[in-house]
Amino acid sequence: MQQLIGLPVFLANGKKAGRVRDVGFDEFWQISCIVLDSQVWFRRAVRIVKWPDVTKCGSDAVIIRGRQAIITIRANELLRSFHTGVVQLKELPVFTEDGQELGRVSDVYFPKTEGTQIIGYELTDGFLADVFEGRRKLLLPEGPEGVTLGEDAILVPASCERILERDP
């Protein structure tokens, strides 16, 4: 997800539409839109592009269908997003079902070519732990099965504690 945020967004004719500021999710925590960095003056609004209107999502840029794909919505209508919505995925704590905290969400992983469902989380225990021990990856081998994405925490099966990988 962090690789997507900040990428330039271009219309199909090559005109720049802005940069990716955030990513929005639906109620099933699948990517539903990208949020552009362009400001809407004198209103609490954001500009979004729904995910079906994104034609290409490369490593260096995002291409959208055209100017008509850019929609303005009120900021409070962006319910779930990575770091600017009403419910934010970044920094959300992750707990096992038996109550053990695994860390806080630092980044999420999703397959670029196969869909928009979250397949894993990068977890942090804070700056010092990241420096000395590294962040941990929690890749979900069975996908979102058994994972509860709530407003205040993410609950994962207790077996997920055993599959954490540490990045030095």
Beta strands, then each sheet from edge to edge (+ up, - down):
strand 1: 8-11
strand 2: 16-25
strand 3: 31-36
strand 4: 45-50
strand 5: 54-57
strand 6: 62-64
strand 7: 70-74
strand 8: 80-81
strand 9: 87-88
strand 10: 93-96
strand 11: 101-109
strand 12: 120-124
strand 13: 136-139
strand 14: 148-149
strand 15: 154-156
strand 16: 165-166
sheet 1: 5+ 6- 1- 2+ 3- 4+ 7-
sheet 2: 5+ 6- 1- 2+ 8- 9-
sheet 3: 14+ 15- 10- 11+ 12- 13+ 16-
end
